[in-house]
Amino acid sequence: MSVQKEPLAYRMCPRNLDEFVGQEHIIGPNKLLNRMIKADRISSIILYGPPGTGKTSIARIIANTTKASFYKLNAVTAGVKDIKQVVGDTKNTFLNPHGKSVLFVDEIHRFNKAQQDALLPHVEDGTVVLIGATTENPFFEVNKALISRSTVFMLEPLNNEHVKKIVNMAVSDKERGLGNLKININDDSVNLLADMSGGDARIALNALELAVLTTDMSEEGMYVITPEVIMDCIQKRSIKFDKSSEQHYDNISAFIKS
């Protein structure tokens, strides 16, 4: 079996709104974020929610659809110099005739004050449209001035039906998924993946890929993925989103909806 370089979870990242699964409350038909993406009228946004729920996927969809220049930084490794580089490239009319850019900052809660202050004036004047992604409550962790200039969208843990749909898409997709392999995975195994993933699609896809990679082909040329194989492969979810985080999530959800 040939092994593709990128992990399955990366390959199966949705390329457009039609491929996106879950988060219907913010990105479903006629919802604000859906309309913003389709019209290419993205304003600065903060995507807040648990891991594996679609924050990076939404950013990639925007990258695939916007006519503006798109940049990505990880707050863990980026510095003020990187922010200035993005701003400089954005203002260079030769490189960027549109005069503005979309900047995706992953783990934006890790930006320190100097980094956030360097970004703020360019978000304020519209040169840079910010897309921030965070698992931490942005109202506690992100500069209030940036928050006030952004729309906060809250992503919820995926439900089991969402995860099962994503798993089945990965099994059948011949271009990016495992569709070129003969995989025999029954409903019990798919249900177990959904149950054990904790609403995190990445966990489910990583476990599925590991199960296929470590299972010997049968005499019939099939990869038989049983619940026992799934149990052996799936990694227990890291409890980053613990009870206290969930309480913050519930509190801020009530605040935004009020």
C-alpha positions in Angstrom: 0.0 0.0 0.0 1.4 3.4 -1.0 1.6 5.9 1.8 0.8 9.6 1.0 3.0 12.1 2.7 0.3 14.3 4.2 -1.8 12.8 7.0 -5.4 11.8 6.1 -6.9 14.5 8.4 -4.9 17.2 6.4 -5.8 15.7 3.0 -9.5 15.6 3.9 -9.7 19.3 4.9 -12.7 20.7 3.1 -11.9 22.8 0.1 -15.2 24.7 -0.1 -18.4 25.3 1.8 -20.1 22.3 0.2 -17.5 19.9 1.7 -17.6 21.4 5.2 -19.4 19.3 7.8 -20.9 20.7 11.0 -21.1 24.1 12.6 -24.4 24.8 10.8 -25.2 27.5 13.4 -22.5 29.7 12.0 -21.7 28.5 8.5 -24.9 26.8 7.3 -26.9 28.2 4.4 -27.8 31.8 4.8 -25.8 32.1 8.0 -23.6 35.2 8.4 -20.2 33.5 7.9 -21.5 31.6 4.9 -22.7 34.8 3.3 -19.4 36.6 4.1 -17.4 33.8 2.4 -19.6 33.5 -0.7 -19.6 37.3 -1.2 -15.8 37.5 -0.5 -16.7 40.2 2.1 -14.7 38.8 5.0 -14.2 41.1 7.9 -11.9 40.4 10.9 -13.2 37.3 12.8 -12.1 35.2 15.7 -12.9 31.4 15.6 -13.2 30.0 19.1 -13.8 26.3 19.9 -12.4 22.9 20.8 -9.7 21.2 18.7 -10.8 19.4 15.5 -14.0 21.3 15.0 -13.2 23.2 11.8 -11.4 26.4 12.7 -8.4 25.8 10.3 -10.8 24.3 7.8 -12.8 27.5 7.6 -9.6 29.5 7.2 -8.6 27.2 4.3 -11.9 27.6 2.6 -11.5 31.4 2.9 -8.0 31.1 1.4 -9.4 29.1 -1.5 -12.2 31.6 -2.3 -10.9 35.1 -1.5 -9.4 37.3 -4.1 -7.3 39.0 -1.5 -3.8 37.9 -0.7 -3.8 35.2 2.0 -1.2 34.7 4.7 -0.9 32.3 7.6 1.1 32.7 10.8 1.3 30.5 13.9 1.4 32.6 17.0 3.8 30.1 18.6 6.5 30.7 16.1 5.7 34.1 14.5 7.1 37.4 15.8 6.6 41.1 15.2 9.0 40.9 12.2 6.6 38.4 10.5 3.6 40.7 11.0 5.6 43.6 9.6 6.5 41.4 6.6 2.8 40.6 5.9 1.9 44.3 6.2 4.8 45.3 3.9 3.8 42.8 1.3 0.1 43.9 1.6 1.0 47.5 0.9 3.3 46.6 -2.0 1.0 47.4 -5.0 3.2 45.3 -7.3 2.8 42.2 -5.1 -0.7 43.0 -4.1 -2.8 45.2 -6.4 -5.9 44.7 -4.1 -4.2 46.7 -1.3 -5.4 44.4 1.5 -4.8 40.9 2.7 -6.4 38.2 4.8 -4.1 37.0 7.7 -4.9 33.7 9.5 -3.3 33.6 12.9 -3.5 30.1 14.4 -3.4 30.0 18.3 -3.9 33.7 18.4 -4.2 33.6 22.2 -0.4 33.0 22.2 0.3 36.4 20.6 2.0 38.6 23.2 1.1 42.3 23.7 3.8 43.5 21.4 2.6 41.2 18.6 -1.0 42.2 19.1 -0.1 45.9 19.2 1.9 45.5 16.0 -1.2 44.0 14.2 -3.9 46.3 15.7 -3.5 49.5 13.6 -3.5 47.5 10.3 -6.6 45.6 11.3 -8.2 48.9 12.4 -7.6 50.6 9.0 -8.6 47.6 7.0 -5.2 46.8 5.5 -5.3 43.4 7.1 -8.4 41.3 7.6 -7.7 39.1 10.6 -8.8 35.5 11.1 -7.8 34.3 14.5 -8.2 30.7 15.7 -8.1 29.8 19.4 -9.2 27.1 21.8 -9.0 29.6 24.6 -11.7 32.1 25.5 -10.8 35.1 23.4 -12.5 37.6 25.7 -9.8 36.6 28.3 -6.8 35.9 26.1 -7.0 38.3 23.2 -6.4 42.1 23.2 -9.7 43.8 23.8 -9.0 46.3 21.0 -8.7 43.4 18.5 -11.8 41.7 19.9 -13.8 44.9 19.5 -12.8 45.0 15.8 -13.7 41.4 15.1 -16.7 39.2 15.1 -16.4 36.2 17.4 -17.7 32.9 16.0 -18.0 30.0 18.4 -17.5 26.4 17.1 -19.1 23.5 18.9 -17.8 19.9 19.3 -19.0 17.9 16.3 -21.8 15.5 17.0 -21.5 11.8 16.2 -23.4 12.1 12.9 -21.0 14.8 11.8 -18.0 12.6 12.6 -19.5 9.5 11.0 -20.1 11.5 7.8 -16.5 12.7 7.8 -15.2 9.2 8.3 -17.3 7.8 5.5 -16.2 10.6 3.2 -12.6 9.7 3.9 -13.2 6.0 3.3 -14.8 6.6 -0.1 -12.9 9.6 -1.4 -10.5 8.3 -4.2 -8.7 11.6 -4.7 -7.7 12.6 -1.2 -8.9 9.8 1.1 -8.7 6.0 1.2 -11.1 5.3 -1.6 -8.6 3.5 -3.8 -8.2 0.8 -1.1 -10.6 -2.0 -0.4 -11.6 -1.2 3.1 -14.2 -3.2 5.0 -15.3 -1.1 8.0 -18.7 -1.8 9.5 -21.2 0.5 11.2 -20.0 -0.7 14.6 -16.5 0.5 13.9 -17.6 3.8 12.5 -19.9 4.4 15.5 -17.0 3.6 17.8 -14.8 6.1 16.0 -17.4 8.7 16.4 -18.0 7.9 20.1 -14.3 7.9 21.0 -13.4 11.0 19.1 -15.1 13.4 21.5 -16.4 15.6 18.7 -12.9 16.0 17.3 -12.7 15.0 13.6 -9.0 15.0 13.6 -8.8 12.3 16.2 -11.3 10.1 14.3 -9.3 10.5 11.0 -6.0 9.9 12.6 -7.3 6.7 14.2 -8.8 5.5 10.9 -5.6 6.1 9.0 -3.5 4.3 11.7 -6.0 1.4 11.6 -5.6 1.0 7.9 -1.9 1.4 7.9 -1.4 -1.2 10.6 -3.9 -3.8 9.3 -2.7 -6.6 7.1 -4.6 -7.1 3.9 -6.8 -10.2 3.9 -6.6 -12.9 1.3 -9.5 -11.2 -0.6 -7.4 -8.0 -0.8 -9.4 -6.2 1.9 -8.4 -4.2 4.9 -10.9 -5.3 7.6 -11.3 -2.6 10.2 -13.0 -4.1 13.3 -14.0 -2.3 16.5 -11.1 -4.1 18.2 -8.7 -2.5 15.7 -10.3 0.9 16.3 -9.9 0.5 20.1 -6.3 -0.4 19.6 -5.6 2.6 17.4 -7.6 5.5 18.7 -5.7 7.8 21.1 -7.6 9.1 24.1 -8.5 12.7 23.7 -6.3 15.2 25.4 -8.5 17.0 27.9 -7.5 20.5 26.9 -11.1 21.5 26.8 -11.7 20.5 30.4 -14.7 21.2 32.6 -13.5 24.7 33.4 -13.0 25.5 29.7 -16.4 24.1 28.9 -17.9 26.4 31.5 -16.1 29.4 30.0 -17.4 28.3 26.6 -21.0 28.1 27.9 -20.7 31.4 29.6 -19.4 33.2 26.6 -22.0 31.5 24.4 -24.7 32.9 26.5 -23.1 36.3 26.4 -22.8 36.3 22.6 -26.4 35.1 22.0 -27.9 37.6 24.5 
